[in-house]
Amino acid sequence: MKRVFVKDGKVKQLTKRHFKSLQARNTSRVVKDMTPEEIESYNKERHERFIVPLMESNRKSMKKNVYR
């Protein structure tokens, strides 16, 4: 499994040591005390900031591997 980090819309691979040093929070704990409107906003922002760049990175990687 690749260890990746998304910052400013760019996907970067991390070393195992650096990945373990990140202070990440579990999504279920983050949304536990949110209202439905806050959860919807959080999910939209998360999608735009993290999911879309990861999908684009995977798409580029797949294209590169297919056209070798």
Helices and strands as residue ranges (DSSP letters): E 4-7, E 10-13, H 16-21, H 27-31, H 36-46, I 47-51, H 52-66
